[in-house]
């Protein structure tokens, strides 16, 4: 019975976290929960993974992430154009990856193709109490 309660609590926390990630993205991309869990040997930290699905020509608006978030991004399929902070705008193909330091500005994040979809897996190491993972830059 106790395991059931723990799983229900974890599911509720994950849904709140993913709702924050999804709400801050443009309608032309779709954010899908993949994984969420506390890092047991690092108190107060969690690992959260989301899939960002870009339709042909799709993009995310410029955004920042939770101040504590270190992000590893892996292109699963297609090609994604990305620009983080003052770095160059770069095309990442399936199998390539990049990262974002805490507090980074993700100025460009879009599908490089106008005809084929792309998928990115974003893995966050974040303070467990940071519920808003992504915030649009106005």
Secondary structure, DSSP 8 states (H G I E B T S, - for coil): -HHHHHHHHHHHHHHHHHHHHHHTS-TTEEEEEEEEEE-TTSTTEEEEEEEEEE-TT-EE-SEEE-TT-EEEEEEEESEEEEEETTS--EEEETT-EEEE-TT-EEEEEEES-SSS-EEEEEEEEEETT----EEE--
